[in-house]
Amino acid sequence: EEIATAIHQECEKKFWKQTGAMSLAQGPADGIFECWLPFPARQGTSPELEHALRILFGLPHEFLRHGYATKLKVPTMAHLVCIPPGGREKLHRDFACDTGAGRELTFSLFLAH
């Protein structure tokens, strides 16, 4: 819970409350704000958020290491989303397409504070 609180406070201070850092999400979202975080994390990122990003970006390797049949493509940015009270994301498929260029898996980290 301490790590979730630290990440929540950092995101609220650096992204949510900072004008222009987050924008209204597009697509299947109602009242949700978003921005993109690079990995490796930028200088000044808290150890807690950096650790969470490292875990998220390391998950595809762990899937392969434990026998997942396909090598996964890993983006260089993490999608940070803030869902305030009343906001919601509609059920949808992530960039589904028949060409194989879409996402195969989506990893999400949910924090409640």
C-alpha positions in Angstrom: 0.0 0.0 0.0 2.9 2.4 0.7 4.2 1.9 -2.9 0.7 2.6 -4.4 0.4 5.7 -2.2 3.8 7.0 -3.3 3.1 6.4 -7.0 -0.4 7.9 -6.7 1.0 11.1 -5.1 3.7 11.4 -7.7 1.3 11.0 -10.6 -1.1 13.4 -9.0 1.6 16.0 -8.5 3.6 15.6 -11.8 0.9 14.7 -14.3 -2.7 15.2 -13.1 -2.3 18.6 -11.4 0.3 19.9 -13.9 -1.4 21.9 -16.7 -1.0 20.2 -20.1 0.7 17.0 -18.8 -2.5 14.9 -19.2 -5.1 15.3 -21.9 -8.7 14.0 -22.2 -8.5 10.5 -23.5 -9.8 9.6 -26.9 -11.7 6.5 -28.1 -13.6 4.3 -25.7 -13.1 6.6 -22.7 -15.5 9.0 -20.9 -14.0 11.5 -18.5 -10.6 9.9 -18.4 -7.3 11.7 -18.7 -4.1 10.2 -20.2 -0.4 10.8 -20.9 2.6 8.6 -22.0 5.6 7.9 -19.8 9.0 6.8 -21.4 11.0 3.8 -20.3 13.6 4.0 -19.0 12.1 6.6 -16.7 13.1 10.2 -16.8 15.4 11.7 -14.3 13.5 12.8 -11.2 11.0 9.9 -11.3 10.4 8.4 -7.9 12.0 5.0 -7.1 8.5 3.6 -6.6 7.2 4.7 -10.1 10.5 3.6 -11.7 10.2 0.2 -10.0 6.6 -0.2 -11.2 7.6 0.7 -14.8 10.5 -1.7 -14.7 8.2 -4.5 -13.6 5.6 -3.7 -16.3 8.3 -3.5 -19.1 9.9 -6.7 -17.8 6.7 -8.8 -17.9 7.0 -9.8 -21.6 10.4 -11.3 -20.9 9.0 -13.2 -18.0 6.2 -14.6 -20.2 8.8 -15.8 -22.7 11.0 -17.3 -20.0 8.1 -19.4 -18.8 7.2 -20.8 -22.2 4.9 -18.2 -23.9 5.0 -19.3 -27.6 5.4 -15.9 -29.3 8.0 -13.2 -28.8 6.2 -10.1 -27.6 6.8 -6.6 -29.0 7.4 -4.1 -26.2 6.7 -0.4 -26.5 9.0 2.3 -25.2 6.3 4.2 -23.5 3.8 3.4 -20.8 0.2 4.7 -21.0 -0.7 6.5 -17.8 -4.4 6.9 -17.3 -6.3 8.7 -14.5 -9.9 7.7 -14.0 -11.5 10.3 -11.7 -14.9 9.6 -10.0 -17.5 9.3 -12.7 -15.0 8.5 -15.4 -15.1 5.1 -17.2 -13.6 3.2 -20.0 -15.9 1.3 -22.3 -15.3 -2.4 -23.0 -13.1 -2.6 -26.1 -10.4 -4.6 -27.9 -6.9 -3.0 -28.1 -6.1 -2.3 -31.7 -7.5 -5.6 -32.9 -6.7 -6.4 -36.5 -6.3 -9.4 -38.7 -2.7 -8.5 -39.9 -1.0 -9.5 -36.6 0.2 -5.9 -36.1 -2.1 -5.3 -33.1 -1.6 -5.9 -29.5 -1.5 -9.5 -28.4 -1.5 -8.8 -24.6 -2.0 -5.7 -22.6 -0.5 -5.4 -19.1 -2.2 -3.1 -16.7 -1.3 -1.9 -13.2 -4.2 -0.5 -11.2 -3.6 1.6 -8.2 -6.2 2.6 -5.7 -5.6 5.3 -3.1 
